[in-house]
């Protein structure tokens, strides 16, 4: 390759333009570097005006129950017989949590049941007396031979007394009927006046009426007693339902699936007052709810339906990832100390997660109420160029202040 050289003024007059271009020195490296930087800058500006980044609102958050906490209390006063769960234990809906000593409730139930069977036996007897039908007992009563024997004896005794009374009247009616027939025969022969016949006939009618009244009064008395016994039985049935319910309620059960929290009574034999909280159940539903507190200055960008990423503080986001979800609720007004200043105010935002667990090496990681997190809510997107120019625009706005 030939070395380039500088032509003298005289030589340049006789050299053509092509030869001059070949003989001149190449551009310095600095010029090429400037060209390259300008090209990179132009490409960067073009890319930054097209490329976009997500805008997010970041806030502290926590996992909240999918429903209100359930306070477990006893409707009946008593003493603690068994405590079947411990703090933090997960329980299913309907699972037994604690048992009250059932001795008093069971004794009251047994007492009412005994009275009920006695009244049922009495009702059967009185019905048979009132209707004049054979005595029959219900299947429940047949199982208590003592009641069957007692009421059967009363039934037979009262029936025997009635039969003896009516038999005595029937004998008197029979005698008078014979006397009546004789009087009628003698009156037909003129040996006795009709007045005597009428007297005997009246006596027969009176005795028949007396017999019928005796039977009617017996049945009426039985009917009156039957009505009262049936009323007492109905009231006792209602009382028995309450007492059976008290026995059932002696076993305290969880109304929902959840976690046991804040057990207040641990002493077996300790006194439990009606209505006093014993423990709480934090619901665990099929959904995971995340509560975020958004500052008032950022709430204008938040709306229902926006997506969010929840990064649980208890797990490594880079290893275990986070929960993806959507906003389902934004409080209509700010909460907190709104009258003093805005530092303590916030808007309550609820986010529903798409799944309720994280995974580590294929194993599920529990996500439970009370866990804290950081949530990123996607509020929009903007170009990289606008992001880079944002400080300049802010400074321009600041220069306009008075």
Beta strands, then each sheet from edge to edge (+ up, - down):
strand 1: 52-64
strand 2: 70-73
strand 3: 78-83
strand 4: 90-91
strand 5: 96-100
strand 6: 251-253
strand 7: 258-261
strand 8: 271-272
strand 9: 277-283
strand 10: 289-294
strand 11: 307-312
strand 12: 323-330
strand 13: 347-353
strand 14: 357-360
strand 15: 363-366
strand 16: 372-383
sheet 1: 1+ 10- 13+ 12- 11+ 16- 1+
sheet 2: 2+ 9- 7+ 4-
sheet 3: 6+ 5- 3+ 8-
sheet 4: 14+ 15-
end
